[in-house]
Amino acid sequence: MPVSSTHPTGHEKQSARTRAQLIEAAIGMIGAVGYDYASTRALAKAANTPLSSIPYHFGGKVELYLAAAETIADQAHNRFEDALRVLETDTPPDNAARLEQALINLLDVMLDDAEPQSWTPFVARCAQNNDAAFAAIHEKAIGPMLDRLTLAACEVADPVPGDETLRLRLCAIVMAILGFWVLRGVMQRTMGWTEIRLGGVAQIEKMIRDLCRSGFLTADFLHKPSGTPC
């Protein structure tokens, strides 16, 4: 009886490469021209694959678009998990300091250029359209990240359960951090920077820390009873 192998065959390796090429092409082209203007023929050509490879591997352009979003969502989820892991530790020793450090870690993720530049316009278009692709990214990555940060903020601010003010203010901070990635050009032109230097990163980090320590996330909840679960 032949022994089964867990090693991928040559066909499986080629299939995985083709899928990766199509996803990379979809992210780049849809980010550049939009979903409606990215034809399947153009996507296949950009991926250097036959046109038939799209229906074979994905079913159609919609499914390829969603697979591209899932690829970004998976990577973002892992990166956000790493950034927020500090919330599960005892260092720094208090809740407010851990929340502050988690937001700084999130900022570092946005500024370190680990992801391809083509991801930025793709995510921006998805978010602007608020379509199924962005729903996938939000459900797997952004939503859980915001939920975890909100729970951490509840431990600091002690609001009543489901308080929308706290979630909205935390969302505003996170959106500002994400904006340093999606709208980096606005900041660079405003500040006259050709790139975000180490000194610039330090200034942005200080701004986030100052905002966390200003009472922005806690001031409106000081009159509420402490110890209320979020």
C-alpha positions as CSV (number, residue, x, y, z in Angstrom):
1,M,0.0,0.0,0.0
2,P,1.5,3.4,-1.0
3,V,2.3,5.8,1.8
4,S,0.5,9.1,1.6
5,S,2.6,12.2,1.7
6,T,1.7,15.6,3.2
7,H,4.1,17.3,0.9
8,P,2.4,19.3,-1.9
9,T,2.7,17.9,-5.4
10,G,4.0,20.0,-8.3
11,H,0.5,20.6,-9.5
12,E,-0.5,21.9,-6.0
13,K,2.5,24.2,-5.8
14,Q,1.7,25.6,-9.3
15,S,-1.9,26.0,-8.3
16,A,-1.0,27.9,-5.1
17,R,1.4,30.1,-7.1
18,T,-1.3,30.9,-9.7
19,R,-3.8,31.8,-6.9
20,A,-1.2,34.0,-5.2
21,Q,-0.4,35.8,-8.5
22,L,-4.1,36.4,-9.2
23,I,-4.7,37.8,-5.7
24,E,-1.7,40.0,-5.9
25,A,-2.9,41.3,-9.3
26,A,-6.4,41.9,-8.0
27,I,-5.1,43.9,-5.0
28,G,-2.9,46.0,-7.2
29,M,-5.4,46.6,-10.1
30,I,-8.6,47.0,-8.1
31,G,-6.8,49.4,-5.8
32,A,-5.6,51.4,-8.7
33,V,-8.7,51.6,-11.0
34,G,-11.5,50.2,-8.9
35,Y,-13.5,47.0,-9.1
36,D,-15.7,48.0,-12.0
37,Y,-12.8,48.9,-14.3
38,A,-10.6,45.9,-13.5
39,S,-11.7,43.4,-16.2
40,T,-11.0,39.7,-15.8
41,R,-8.9,39.8,-19.0
42,A,-6.8,42.6,-17.5
43,L,-6.5,40.8,-14.2
44,A,-5.3,37.6,-15.8
45,K,-2.8,39.5,-17.9
46,A,-1.5,41.4,-14.9
47,A,-1.1,38.0,-13.1
48,N,0.6,36.5,-16.2
49,T,-2.0,33.6,-16.1
50,P,-4.6,32.4,-18.6
51,L,-8.0,34.0,-18.5
52,S,-9.5,30.6,-17.6
53,S,-7.5,30.6,-14.4
54,I,-9.9,33.0,-12.7
55,P,-13.0,30.8,-13.0
56,Y,-10.9,27.7,-12.4
57,H,-9.4,28.9,-9.1
58,F,-12.1,31.3,-7.8
59,G,-15.3,31.0,-9.8
60,G,-15.3,34.6,-11.0
61,K,-14.2,38.2,-10.5
62,V,-16.4,38.7,-7.4
63,E,-14.8,35.7,-5.7
64,L,-11.3,36.8,-6.6
65,Y,-12.1,40.2,-5.2
66,L,-13.3,38.7,-1.9
67,A,-10.3,36.3,-1.8
68,A,-8.0,39.3,-2.1
69,A,-9.8,41.0,0.8
70,E,-9.5,37.8,2.9
71,T,-5.8,37.7,2.3
72,I,-5.4,41.2,3.6
73,A,-7.8,40.5,6.5
74,D,-5.8,37.4,7.6
75,Q,-2.5,39.4,7.6
76,A,-4.1,42.4,9.4
77,H,-5.7,40.1,12.0
78,N,-2.3,38.5,12.8
79,R,-0.6,41.9,13.0
80,F,-3.3,43.4,15.2
81,E,-3.1,40.4,17.5
82,D,0.6,40.9,17.9
83,A,0.1,44.6,18.6
84,L,-2.6,44.0,21.2
85,R,-0.9,41.1,23.0
86,V,0.4,43.6,25.6
87,L,-3.2,43.8,26.9
88,E,-2.9,40.2,28.2
89,T,0.3,40.8,30.2
90,D,1.2,42.5,33.4
91,T,3.7,44.9,31.8
92,P,3.1,47.8,32.0
93,P,1.5,47.2,35.4
94,D,-1.7,49.1,35.1
95,N,-4.7,49.0,32.7
96,A,-4.3,52.6,31.4
97,A,-0.6,52.1,30.5
98,R,-1.3,48.8,28.7
99,L,-4.1,50.4,26.7
100,E,-1.8,53.3,25.8
101,Q,1.0,50.8,24.8
102,A,-1.4,48.7,22.7
103,L,-2.4,51.9,20.7
104,I,1.3,52.7,20.2
105,N,2.0,49.2,19.0
106,L,-0.9,49.6,16.6
107,L,0.6,52.8,15.3
108,D,3.9,51.0,14.8
109,V,2.1,48.4,12.7
110,M,0.7,51.2,10.5
111,L,4.1,52.9,10.0
112,D,6.5,50.1,9.5
113,D,5.8,49.4,5.8
114,A,5.7,45.6,6.2
115,E,2.8,45.2,3.8
116,P,2.9,46.0,0.1
117,Q,2.0,49.5,-0.9
118,S,-0.7,48.2,-3.2
119,W,-2.7,47.2,-0.1
120,T,-3.3,50.8,0.9
121,P,-5.5,51.9,-2.1
122,F,-7.2,48.5,-2.1
123,V,-8.3,48.9,1.5
124,A,-9.2,52.5,1.0
125,R,-11.5,51.7,-1.9
126,C,-13.1,48.8,0.0
127,A,-13.7,51.1,3.0
128,Q,-15.1,53.9,0.8
129,N,-17.5,51.5,-0.9
130,N,-18.3,49.7,2.4
131,D,-18.9,46.6,0.4
132,A,-18.6,42.9,1.0
133,A,-14.8,43.0,0.7
134,F,-14.5,45.6,3.4
135,A,-17.0,43.6,5.5
136,A,-14.6,40.7,5.4
137,I,-11.7,42.9,6.4
138,H,-13.7,44.5,9.2
139,E,-15.2,41.2,10.5
140,K,-11.9,39.4,10.7
141,A,-9.4,42.2,11.6
142,I,-10.7,45.7,12.4
143,G,-13.9,44.7,14.3
144,P,-12.1,42.2,16.7
145,M,-9.3,44.7,17.2
146,L,-11.8,47.5,18.2
147,D,-13.7,45.1,20.4
148,R,-10.6,44.2,22.3
149,L,-9.5,47.8,22.7
150,T,-13.0,48.7,23.8
151,L,-12.8,46.1,26.6
152,A,-9.4,47.4,27.7
153,A,-10.8,51.0,27.7
154,C,-13.7,49.8,29.8
155,E,-11.3,48.6,32.4
156,V,-9.9,52.2,32.5
157,A,-12.9,54.3,32.1
158,D,-15.5,52.2,33.9
159,P,-18.5,53.2,31.8
160,V,-22.0,51.7,31.9
161,P,-22.4,48.6,29.6
162,G,-22.6,49.4,25.9
163,D,-21.7,53.1,26.3
164,E,-21.5,54.5,22.8
165,T,-19.5,57.5,23.8
166,L,-16.4,55.5,24.9
167,R,-16.6,53.3,21.7
168,L,-16.9,56.3,19.5
169,R,-13.9,58.1,21.1
170,L,-11.8,55.0,20.9
171,C,-12.8,54.5,17.3
172,A,-11.7,58.1,16.6
173,I,-8.2,57.4,18.0
174,V,-8.0,54.1,16.0
175,M,-9.2,55.8,12.8
176,A,-6.5,58.5,13.3
177,I,-3.9,55.7,13.6
178,L,-5.2,53.9,10.6
179,G,-5.2,57.2,8.7
180,F,-1.4,57.4,9.1
181,W,-1.3,54.4,6.9
182,V,-4.2,55.0,4.4
183,L,-3.7,58.8,4.2
184,R,0.0,59.0,4.8
185,G,0.5,61.5,2.0
186,V,-1.7,64.1,3.7
187,M,0.5,64.0,6.8
188,Q,3.7,64.1,4.8
189,R,2.7,67.1,2.7
190,T,1.2,68.9,5.7
191,M,4.4,68.4,7.7
192,G,6.7,68.9,4.7
193,W,8.2,65.4,5.2
194,T,9.4,63.4,2.2
195,E,9.3,60.4,4.5
196,I,8.3,59.6,8.1
197,R,11.6,60.0,10.0
198,L,12.3,58.6,13.4
199,G,11.7,62.0,14.9
200,G,8.4,62.1,13.1
201,V,7.4,58.7,14.5
202,A,8.4,59.9,18.0
203,Q,6.2,63.0,17.6
204,I,3.2,60.9,16.5
205,E,3.7,58.5,19.4
206,K,3.8,61.4,21.8
207,M,0.6,62.7,20.4
208,I,-1.2,59.4,20.9
209,R,0.2,59.2,24.5
210,D,-0.9,62.8,25.2
211,L,-4.4,62.0,23.9
212,C,-4.7,58.9,26.1
213,R,-3.6,60.8,29.2
214,S,-5.8,63.9,28.5
215,G,-8.9,62.3,29.8
216,F,-10.4,61.9,26.3
217,L,-11.4,58.3,27.1
218,T,-12.3,58.8,30.7
219,A,-13.6,62.3,31.5
220,D,-17.2,61.7,30.8
221,F,-17.4,58.6,32.9
222,L,-15.9,59.9,36.1
223,H,-19.4,60.6,37.6
224,K,-20.5,57.0,37.0
225,P,-20.3,54.3,39.6
226,S,-17.1,52.3,39.5
227,G,-16.9,48.6,39.0
228,T,-19.6,48.4,36.4
229,P,-18.8,45.7,33.9
230,C,-18.5,46.7,30.3
